């Protein structure tokens, strides 16, 4: 009886490991059943990346306009007034949150 159990024990342990890892392959944090959440996270991150790329492009264009070679007087005046807090008496000033 003991010899029979010894021959069955490695097979049972291997079957247990296969079932254990198979279960976690489906239900674990990176499992097959979590693909919907991964897809939603990918879409959200793609939108955030697009927004950040647009913001970066806008900042690069504004920085280019402030360089010595292509200085924009309007943008320079806008930045100076914004940083120093000055306004022309004829201007309407509307403060907005950054």
Secondary structure, 3 states (H helix, E strand, C coil): CHHHHHHHHHHHHHHHHHHHHHHHHHHCCCCHHHHHHHHHHHHHHHHHHHHHHHHHHHHHHHHHHCCHHHCCHHHHHHHHHHHHCCCCCCCCCCCCCC
